[in-house]
């Protein structure tokens, strides 16, 4: 009589034969180990038996709790061998390494633009689908990205969390704060390649470029005189109309 296989040997036989004996009765997904099936079932039952002793946040898998605990312990065991930056989760290290390898495995099938992370690709696809799943509960304006909705909500709450450390002026967006800081630092990162004039903001730089090109110049039809800015055109037109009202072109 042949002795029954013990659990360890059964598991080995199942793996080697690629046999999956344990099947989920809800979605028919199959597993080679019963423990894996039990863990999977929690995706259906939403059971979360693993609870953080620090903040009481619950998880369905013990591994997720282990990773979460590093938020409290600040442990970062996964270290980049190139730049020594450390991460609490191995997945974050894998994504970070693509900065060095310049690998972008997630490619848009419509425009072929590539991304480091799948989440970035999903967000990008909304440009093509024009999907706007994030809706403002105050005015019903819709956005493609959650970050854009978050910034928009400040127009209703008048929240301005970004503060200038020099003059204490506040801003709703970090980009506006960065532009403002150039007033203090006098940094002008945008330089005209034609005349070497520099500008702190992209808007001023674009307006300046009209001086060098005939594109977007505004003409007076009678005299065919051209101006780079509409304001300059309006001032000139007053010499003909003798009025302070703006001339419509």
Buried (B, 14 or more C-beta within 10 A) or exposed (E): EEEEEEEEEBBEEBEEEEEBEBEBEEEEBEBBBEEBBEBBBBBEEEEBEBEBEEEEBBBBBEEBBEBBBBEEEEEBEBEBEEEEBBBBBEEBBEBBBBEEEEEBEBEBEEEEEBBBBEEBBEBBBBBEEEEBEBEBEEEEBBBBBEEBBEBBBBEEEEEBEBEBEEEEBBBBEEEBBEBBBBEEEEEBEBEBEEEEEBBBBEEEBEBBBBBEEEEEBBEBEEEEEEBBBEEEBBEBBEEEEEEEEBBEE
